[in-house]
Amino acid sequence: MRHDPHQPLTEQIRACTICAQRFAATATHHQPHPVVWYRPGARILIAGQAPGMRVHETGVPFNDRSGERLREWMGMNNAEFYDRDRVAIVPMAFCFPGYDVRGADLPPPAVCARTWHGQVMAELSDLRLVLLVGAHAQRWHLGVKTSLTETVARWRDHAPRVFPLPHPSWRNTAWLNKNPWFARDLLPVLQTRVREVLDD
């Protein structure tokens, strides 16, 4: 796929169809719909996995129960969370990847990160806080090969600039119950840091 270098990067990403054949072969047979939600001056980066079906349909990232939980974790209201001048939401794939045979979301296609993420991160030069939501984002940004639980458990190694987090999906409620230290120890520090960055 060829991109127009004279277009803003966000517009190049929105026009991307590199995964069209891949998505057409999924159970949903959907077309690419890159959800791009950042501006270069943002201070907080939320690096997630990939949009779900509801985000694919609405064009608004974390516009679901996972987003409600993530905003609770961060101590942010909707207006703060969706302020692109302060918060960049950059998943490891900009499009909904489709479902597998069990009805679960497919993993983000690696070609998306290879194509776009280096360029996006170069534009986000004012970041003061990075949230790595899920193993895919943690592997790309931190270069780790550890399990998600181990990476998140070692969050102090990366704070206060970077916080690895589990995905806020309600499917992870069992993980949260099994790891009470996450809510007890990590979230208060994260919420304090979010407020420092927003209010500075």
Residue, then its C-alpha position, 0 to 999 in steps of 0.5 A: m500500500r502506498h501512502d501520500p507523504h504530504q498528508p498528515l500522518t493521522e489522515q494516512i492512517r485513517a485511509c489505510t486498507i493494508c488489512a482489507q483481505r485479512f478482514a474480509a476473510t474473518a467471520t464478520h467480513h468487515q472493511p478496515h475502519p482505522v480508529v485514530w485518536y491522538r494529537p501530537g501534543a498529548r501528555i498521556l498515551i494509552a497503548g491498547q490492543a485493538p478496537g472491538m466491534r463497538v469501537h469499529e461501529t462508533g469510531v470512539p475508542f474504549n466506548d464500552r464497558s472496558g472503557e468505563r473500567l479503564r477510566e475508573w482505574m485512571g480516575m478520569n471522567n469522560a471529558e478528560f479521557y477523550d481530550r485528544d490534546r492531552v490523551a492519545i489512544v494508540p492501540m497496537a492495531f487501529c482496526f477491529p481485527g475480527y473474531d476467531v472461531r470461539g467468538a473472541d477478538l483476534p490478535p492485532p495484526a503485527v503489520c499495523a505496528r510495523t507500518w505505523h507505530g514508529q511514526v506515531m511515537a515520533e509525533l508523540s514527543d511530549l508524553r509524560l505518562v504511558l499506559l500499556v494495556g495488555a501483553h501486545a502493547q507491553r511487548w512492543h513498548l517494553g520489549v519484554k517476553t514475560s507473561l502479562t502477570e509478571t510484567v504488571a507485577r513489576w510495574r515499579d520497575h517502569a513507574p512513574r512514566v510507564f504503567p503496564l496494565p491488564h486489559p480492563s475487559w470484564r473477562n479479566t475480572a477473575w484475574l483482578n480477583k486473583n491479584p488484589w495487589f493490582a487495585r491495592d498497590l498500583l491503582p492509587v499510584l497510577q491515579t495520583r500520577v494521572r492527576e499530576v500530569l493533567d493538572d501540571 
